[in-house]
Amino acid sequence: MSEEFKIEIVNPEKSFLVKEDVLEVVVPAFEGEMGILKNHIPIISFLKPGIIKILSKSGNENYYVEDGIVEFKNDNLSILTSSIFNLNDIDKSKLQDLLKLAEKESNKTDINDQAKYLIDQKIEVLKSLN
Amino acid sequence: MASLDDLKKRIASVKSTQKITKAMKMVAAAKLRRAQESAEKGRPYSEKMNNVILNLSNGISDKANAPRLLSGTGQDKVHLCVVMTSDRGLCGGFNSNIIKKAKNYFSNILNEGKDFKIITVGSKGNDQLKRAYGNKIIENISFKESKNANYFDADKVGKIVIKKFESGEFDICTIFYNQFKNVITQIPQAQQIIPLNNDEEKNNSEESYEFEPDEDEILGNLLPKNISTQIFKAMLENSASEQGSRMSAMDNATRNAGEMVDKLTIEYNRSRQAAITKELIEIISGAESL
């Protein structure tokens, strides 16, 4: 039996990525990183800022996401996100910009705990990438 | 009767107008193709989003404690109407159709003794509504700078709507936009986005999901995003409709200008001939009298 399943990443503008030969995907779910293999039970969760790692037969890929929703059902993994970047395409200055923006956001006092937590996560991830 | 010179000038001016409308039609056609493409590309996202929310709301065990964005405030006293129009004119009935639809809706609400507030997106809608309902418009948003509809803009509108909802400024939110059917037909739509109205589409999937974290928290995170997504979808439909509407309007204008040029040319030729004949008669009668 093959161990492959299908992944589809969509953002509001277009269908970002479709792959049929994925072996494992690690997503930064809200309550911690989550690895998904074939025949995972149906699950819905949402993402915190982090790295999506896709391991497939045709090579591995890493993406940086800021938010999103994952849905896994019938060996179909759908990821809905409004901001996603391929780590190979993104350059250092862009990362710096994102980091600066996030730091500015985190210094605001009028945000709630959850937003604060997400922003801190974002800063951490961005720092580790730089 | 207009003199030959006047006619000549009129023909020239109609011809140059025709050139402009023709160019606008071409531009609209090119933009339409792009807008249609992005509307199609944006569809999977909103469909998937809808699906997930359907699954989630089915999974909610405690309906009474469901997030208010889903279940509403339990009242329907104040309506918020987000009227989405274009920033540019010369696009046929595009804007007036939305406005007409919205005005109908307003008078229904008033007849039922309820109140409403308006957010206009796009300056043309604001222009048309501020005369009659100026005191009801609480916000006017326009994205003149951004070339294409993008999610970032939609998110801005969505955040405003949610903020107002959370501070209890309204109970029900409806967005007005034109749905793109084809180049000739655009259907003005009124779509309720708060509370989410999905009674008619019951989900029949037997799949039960595992949720992490629990349903309420996911829904709480998802529903605001869905608002932005719906608004984004409306913006995409709207921009395709706008270009389609402009294209057919400009096509008509070009054709009308052509007809006018033909008519004027005939009139010009006729009066030129009349002048020649008159001169000839004068010459002949002058020669006869000698």
Interface residues (C-beta under 8 A of the other chain):
Chain A: E8 V10 N11 P12 E13 K14 S15 A29 F30 E31 M34 I41 P42 I43 I44 S45 F46 D67 I69 E71 K73 N74 S78 L80 S82
Chain B: S38 K41 G42 P44 Y45 S46 K48 M49 N51 V52 N55 L56 N150 Y151 A154 D155 E207 S208 Y209 E210 F211 E212 P213 I218 N221 L222 K225 T229 F232
